Amino acid sequence: MNQRSAVEELQRELCRRLPAEFFAAPPTCTLGIALNVRDGILPINGLRHPPSAGTSGWYIWAGEEFSTEADFFKPLHIEHLDGWAPEIKKYLGLPPGWRFLIAPGYEDIWFDEKLLRLDGE
């Protein structure tokens, strides 16, 4: 099994466990990622909005605080995630509306309906 197939199988297994419908995030799509993820800050947070125009809808950041600064998230193709935080790849098959928070020995995954509304209300 190649690496891509192995990652997709981990994603599908996670979706079955929750249960949630598998929703692919192709490696050529981008996600928004905060630079602090590369710094090893914990926990790592992720949330998925509906995808649009070549983006996966995923936003990933590290630490307790979420910044509203316009340049907090940088675009990154999913295929380049290994140099940042490869441990999050298994969560990227979750559909829009899902969130995760991970740290060593800790995992929380939940659905947040507000993520499906672009107005955030």
Backbone bond lengths (Angstrom), bond angles and torsions (degrees), N, CA, C in turn:
res aa  C-N    CA-C-N  psi(-1)  N-CA   C-N-CA  omega(-1)  CA-C   N-CA-C  phi
1 M - - - 1.463 - - 1.529 107.87 -
2 N 1.330 116.64 129.19 1.464 118.36 179.59 1.530 109.97 -76.09
3 Q 1.335 115.42 168.20 1.472 119.96 -174.88 1.518 111.56 -60.22
4 R 1.327 117.39 -40.72 1.468 121.10 -179.63 1.523 110.69 -61.70
5 S 1.324 117.38 -43.68 1.466 121.01 178.81 1.523 110.99 -65.52
6 A 1.332 116.88 -38.42 1.469 120.81 179.74 1.531 110.36 -64.52
7 V 1.334 117.17 -42.26 1.463 120.46 179.01 1.522 109.93 -65.58
8 E 1.325 117.35 -44.29 1.464 119.25 179.43 1.526 111.02 -62.31
9 E 1.307 118.05 -37.11 1.468 119.97 178.35 1.528 110.68 -65.74
10 L 1.337 118.02 -39.35 1.466 120.70 175.11 1.530 110.72 -62.08
11 Q 1.331 116.67 -40.68 1.462 121.20 178.13 1.525 111.04 -63.42
12 R 1.320 116.14 -45.08 1.469 119.99 -179.58 1.530 111.36 -64.88
13 E 1.323 116.89 -38.93 1.463 121.05 178.50 1.527 110.89 -63.66
14 L 1.315 117.04 -42.67 1.462 121.02 177.65 1.534 109.89 -60.90
15 C 1.319 117.01 -44.49 1.469 120.55 179.20 1.530 111.63 -62.69
16 R 1.321 116.94 -39.78 1.477 119.96 177.39 1.520 110.93 -63.67
17 R 1.316 116.59 -38.91 1.468 121.74 -177.18 1.528 111.53 -65.31
18 L 1.327 118.37 -33.40 1.474 120.59 -171.17 1.529 116.29 -70.78
19 P 1.225 129.70 -51.57 1.458 131.13 -9.98 1.535 111.28 -85.21
20 A 1.319 114.02 148.12 1.465 122.49 175.88 1.521 106.81 -147.00
21 E 1.297 116.62 152.64 1.462 120.41 178.76 1.525 109.31 -76.87
22 F 1.329 116.77 131.19 1.458 121.16 177.13 1.526 109.01 -63.34
23 F 1.337 116.38 134.44 1.460 122.73 -179.43 1.524 106.40 -139.26
24 A 1.321 116.13 101.58 1.466 121.58 -172.61 1.522 112.94 -58.00
25 A 1.311 114.56 147.56 1.465 123.56 170.89 1.530 105.14 -123.34
26 P 1.342 116.97 89.60 1.469 120.15 -174.85 1.531 112.71 -57.41
27 P 1.335 116.67 145.83 1.469 121.17 -177.82 1.522 113.93 -58.28
28 T 1.324 117.60 -25.01 1.462 120.45 -179.48 1.520 113.15 -84.14
29 C 1.321 117.60 -8.42 1.465 121.45 175.41 1.526 109.06 -78.88
30 T 1.323 115.38 160.51 1.454 119.24 176.81 1.520 110.70 -103.35
31 L 1.307 114.21 159.80 1.460 121.84 169.44 1.517 106.51 -129.88
32 G 1.309 116.64 163.73 1.456 121.26 174.89 1.514 107.86 -95.45
33 I 1.310 117.02 127.22 1.463 119.96 -177.03 1.533 109.31 -134.92
34 A 1.315 115.47 138.06 1.467 120.99 177.96 1.520 109.47 -82.37
35 L 1.319 115.49 143.66 1.465 120.18 -179.86 1.524 111.99 -59.43
36 N 1.336 117.69 -26.85 1.465 119.94 -177.53 1.529 113.29 -67.10
37 V 1.322 118.09 -13.41 1.465 120.79 176.99 1.527 109.74 -64.91
38 R 1.318 117.43 -36.89 1.471 121.39 179.04 1.515 112.85 -68.96
39 D 1.326 117.47 -18.97 1.461 122.27 -176.51 1.528 113.70 -82.69
40 G 1.342 116.80 -3.32 1.456 120.07 179.19 1.518 113.93 77.97
41 I 1.321 117.70 15.46 1.462 121.59 177.67 1.524 108.61 -70.49
42 L 1.322 115.99 142.95 1.472 120.99 -179.80 1.512 109.81 -124.32
43 P 1.295 118.43 155.35 1.453 127.86 -1.98 1.528 111.14 -78.02
44 I 1.331 115.68 171.06 1.460 121.52 172.75 1.522 107.16 -100.70
45 N 1.320 114.97 130.88 1.461 122.78 -178.50 1.519 109.83 -113.89
46 G 1.313 116.32 146.21 1.451 120.71 174.61 1.513 110.34 -144.58
47 L 1.323 115.97 145.18 1.463 120.95 173.59 1.519 108.45 -143.98
48 R 1.339 114.98 151.23 1.465 119.02 -177.17 1.518 111.07 -124.72
49 H 1.338 114.57 118.17 1.455 123.00 169.97 1.530 107.65 -89.09
50 P 1.315 119.00 169.17 1.468 119.75 173.31 1.535 109.87 -59.17
51 P 1.336 117.37 136.81 1.463 120.25 -179.75 1.530 111.64 -69.61
52 S 1.339 115.34 156.34 1.461 120.14 175.60 1.523 109.56 -155.66
53 A 1.298 116.98 145.19 1.468 125.13 171.43 1.530 114.74 40.41
54 G 1.325 117.81 58.36 1.460 120.99 175.33 1.512 115.37 82.72
55 T 1.330 116.72 0.95 1.460 119.38 176.27 1.525 109.22 -101.58
56 S 1.310 115.94 154.60 1.463 121.16 -179.34 1.520 112.55 -85.13
57 G 1.332 116.82 -17.57 1.459 121.38 -174.26 1.519 112.89 91.60
58 W 1.327 117.95 -7.52 1.460 121.94 -178.30 1.526 111.63 -82.62
59 Y 1.343 114.19 140.56 1.462 123.32 172.61 1.522 106.83 -130.33
60 I 1.319 116.36 127.68 1.467 122.79 -173.87 1.531 108.57 -125.51
61 W 1.331 117.12 134.04 1.466 121.60 175.34 1.517 109.09 -148.47
62 A 1.329 115.21 165.43 1.464 121.12 -178.43 1.518 109.69 -117.52
63 G 1.320 114.93 153.69 1.457 120.91 177.10 1.512 112.79 92.41
64 E 1.303 114.62 -176.77 1.461 122.08 -175.22 1.521 112.89 -84.50
65 E 1.322 117.33 -25.12 1.459 121.46 -172.24 1.523 112.06 -103.96
66 F 1.319 114.69 139.29 1.464 123.25 176.02 1.521 106.58 -105.27
67 S 1.309 117.42 123.41 1.462 121.37 -178.02 1.527 110.76 -90.63
68 T 1.314 116.08 144.34 1.464 120.98 175.63 1.529 111.23 -100.34
69 E 1.335 117.00 8.13 1.467 120.78 177.82 1.529 109.34 -62.49
70 A 1.324 116.24 140.17 1.462 121.81 -176.21 1.527 112.78 -59.98
71 D 1.329 118.26 -29.06 1.466 120.39 -177.43 1.533 112.80 -104.58
72 F 1.326 117.96 17.98 1.472 121.15 -179.47 1.524 111.15 -63.14
73 F 1.330 117.12 -41.65 1.462 121.60 -179.70 1.523 110.16 -100.21
74 K 1.321 115.23 134.84 1.457 122.47 176.09 1.525 107.69 -111.03
75 P 1.327 118.05 143.82 1.467 119.25 177.13 1.527 110.36 -73.70
76 L 1.317 115.68 138.84 1.464 121.91 177.91 1.517 108.17 -144.63
77 H 1.341 116.60 130.54 1.462 118.81 174.12 1.526 108.17 -68.52
78 I 1.305 115.88 137.60 1.467 121.68 -177.73 1.522 111.02 -56.02
79 E 1.334 117.52 -33.65 1.464 120.56 -179.27 1.536 112.31 -63.20
80 H 1.327 118.56 -15.03 1.472 122.13 179.43 1.533 112.55 -102.18
81 L 1.296 117.88 10.81 1.462 122.52 -175.87 1.529 113.58 -68.98
82 D 1.325 117.76 -23.41 1.468 120.02 -177.38 1.525 112.85 -56.72
83 G 1.312 118.27 -34.10 1.452 121.18 179.73 1.522 113.54 -77.75
84 W 1.304 116.83 -5.15 1.472 121.84 -177.02 1.528 111.00 -110.31
85 A 1.320 115.72 -64.36 1.480 120.78 -175.42 1.528 109.16 -158.36
86 P 1.328 118.00 76.02 1.458 120.07 -176.20 1.527 113.51 -60.70
87 E 1.323 117.64 -22.82 1.467 120.73 -178.24 1.528 113.25 -65.87
88 I 1.322 117.69 -16.16 1.472 118.50 -179.15 1.521 112.79 -87.36
89 K 1.339 118.10 -10.53 1.467 120.06 -175.68 1.521 112.48 -57.54
90 K 1.319 117.80 -33.13 1.463 119.27 -177.53 1.526 112.68 -67.47
91 Y 1.325 118.62 -17.42 1.464 122.31 -179.57 1.526 112.90 -89.88
92 L 1.311 117.86 -12.93 1.457 121.24 -171.21 1.527 114.38 -74.71
93 G 1.323 118.36 -3.73 1.468 121.88 174.31 1.526 112.73 -89.28
94 L 1.326 116.59 -1.68 1.472 119.80 176.89 1.523 109.10 -70.16
95 P 1.322 117.53 143.76 1.465 119.85 -178.01 1.529 112.43 -76.93
96 P 1.335 116.07 167.95 1.464 119.71 175.53 1.530 110.83 -52.91
97 G 1.325 114.62 142.66 1.459 120.92 -178.43 1.522 113.00 100.69
98 W 1.316 117.71 -7.89 1.463 121.00 -178.76 1.521 111.08 -100.54
99 R 1.332 114.10 152.75 1.466 123.34 179.49 1.520 108.67 -133.40
100 F 1.316 115.26 158.83 1.468 119.81 171.01 1.516 109.23 -145.02
101 L 1.329 114.88 157.07 1.452 123.89 174.95 1.519 105.70 -141.97
102 I 1.335 117.08 121.92 1.460 120.30 -177.60 1.525 110.97 -131.53
103 A 1.313 114.15 151.11 1.461 124.60 172.73 1.529 104.83 -154.89
104 P 1.320 118.42 165.59 1.468 118.92 179.08 1.538 111.41 -53.25
105 G 1.318 116.38 123.14 1.461 121.83 179.58 1.517 114.45 76.29
106 Y 1.334 118.53 8.87 1.470 121.44 -177.79 1.523 109.66 -139.90
107 E 1.334 114.75 136.71 1.459 121.31 177.03 1.520 108.43 -148.09
108 D 1.326 116.28 128.17 1.460 121.86 174.45 1.521 106.93 -131.63
109 I 1.316 116.47 129.04 1.464 123.00 -178.89 1.520 106.52 -133.49
110 W 1.347 116.88 129.86 1.455 118.71 -179.56 1.521 111.03 -152.01
111 F 1.327 114.86 160.80 1.454 122.68 177.92 1.521 108.70 -93.52
112 D 1.333 116.46 135.56 1.461 123.12 -179.88 1.527 107.52 -130.89
113 E 1.317 115.98 98.40 1.465 121.80 -174.74 1.529 112.60 -56.40
114 K 1.325 117.49 -29.31 1.469 120.87 -179.26 1.527 112.23 -59.59
115 L 1.315 117.79 -26.52 1.461 120.93 -179.44 1.525 112.23 -67.49
116 L 1.312 117.12 -18.71 1.463 120.71 -179.00 1.519 112.25 -82.22
117 R 1.325 116.50 -15.21 1.469 121.00 179.66 1.524 109.03 -101.08
118 L 1.289 115.85 123.29 1.464 119.90 -176.26 1.511 113.69 -67.39
119 D 1.343 116.68 -21.42 1.465 119.30 179.49 1.530 111.94 -80.74
120 G 1.364 116.78 -9.11 1.451 121.24 177.70 1.523 114.98 74.20
121 E 1.317 117.74 -1.18 1.465 121.24 -179.37 1.512 112.08 -86.16
